[in-house]
Amino acid sequence: MSGICAERVVIVTGAGGGLGAAHARTLAAEGAAVLVNDINTDAAQAVVADIESRGGRAVVNESDITDYESSGRAIQQALATFGDLHAVVNNAGNNRDRMFASMSEADWDAVMAVHLKGHFCLASHAVQYWRHQAKSGKTVSGRLVNTTSGAGLQGSVGQSNYAAAKAGIAALTLNQAAELGRYGVTANAICPVARTGMTTAVPEMAARMAPPEDGSFDHFAPENVSSVVAWLCSELSGHVTGKVVEAEGGRIAIADGWRSTAGVDAGTRWAPRDVGEAFATLLRDEVPAQQVWGS
């Protein structure tokens, strides 16, 4: 199949439904061979069958992205099945929403394992493969596409575990971009707003994100985000790295990260009682942060 991802091999995690399935279908439509990773084998197989029915190439992958050794087998399967690997889309996620005062250790660990460790495991194996290629003199066009969230960029009441994990993914993306460019690898993060099982679990959100009945533009369709993901996986995006890209409906934006302000410098140590004077100036001159979701 022709398209902007023709002849490229892409792994998409959590691709049995929601955003991941939309990413896999869009990538395949753009010519990519796709490893559809999901712990729900039946769901993954349904996505593969749909892709193949449209003339695309795809295969089910059952690797546990929270397990380092198992994640490595996804890379091996891509190489054995399609002969190469060009991009990893870290999409899989979960949530265990609780107010912080009620959050258990298990709630915290479950979210960190899937989101933050899951982003590390698969990417680590992929990067080792790309680094070996680069050191062997081959031209590499590797792509890491991570998934963060508005919860990670500005916080979200009742989701401190999810917000912390997603903030960690944004910071991880910056580090990956800074370190991996020498090997021909870019790293970017997508910050999606779309209709998925997670976002529509809340009745109010489900109603707000429902498809329009009049057949007009479906603002919250996950495929809107997938177009951006496909471009980031393609060779066309080689000049873009270290960015957090917001995608919602027809809107694409770059999320501006933490930036230091001019500050207040006394030229010497502040006496503890005088620190309040500095804060009075800092708070007067600051650009207010975006509001924490739910506050």
HELIX and SHEET records of a PDB file:
HELIX    1   1 GLY A   18  ALA A   29  1                                  12    
HELIX    2   2 THR A   41  SER A   53  1                                  13    
HELIX    3   3 TYR A   68  PHE A   82  1                                  15    
HELIX    4   4 PHE A  100  SER A  102  5                                   3    
HELIX    5   5 GLU A  105  VAL A  111  1                                   7    
HELIX    6   6 MET A  112  LYS A  117  3                                   6    
HELIX    7   7 GLY A  118  LYS A  135  1                                  18    
HELIX    8   8 GLY A  150  GLN A  154  1                                   5    
HELIX    9   9 SER A  160  LEU A  180  1                                  21    
HELIX   10  10 GLY A  181  TYR A  183  5                                   3    
HELIX   11  11 PRO A  203  ARG A  208  1                                   6    
HELIX   12  12 PRO A  222  CYS A  233  1                                  12    
HELIX   13  13 GLU A  235  SER A  237  5                                   3    
HELIX   14  14 PRO A  272  ASP A  274  5                                   3    
HELIX   15  15 VAL A  275  ASP A  285  1                                  11    
SHEET    1   A 8 ARG A  57  ASN A  61  0                                        
SHEET    2   A 8 ALA A  33  ASN A  37  1                                        
SHEET    3   A 8 VAL A   9  VAL A  12  1                                        
SHEET    4   A 8 ALA A  87  VAL A  89  1                                        
SHEET    5   A 8 GLY A 142  THR A 147  1                                        
SHEET    6   A 8 VAL A 185  VAL A 193  1                                        
SHEET    7   A 8 VAL A 244  GLU A 248  1                                        
SHEET    8   A 8 ARG A 251  ILE A 254 -1                                        
END                                                                             
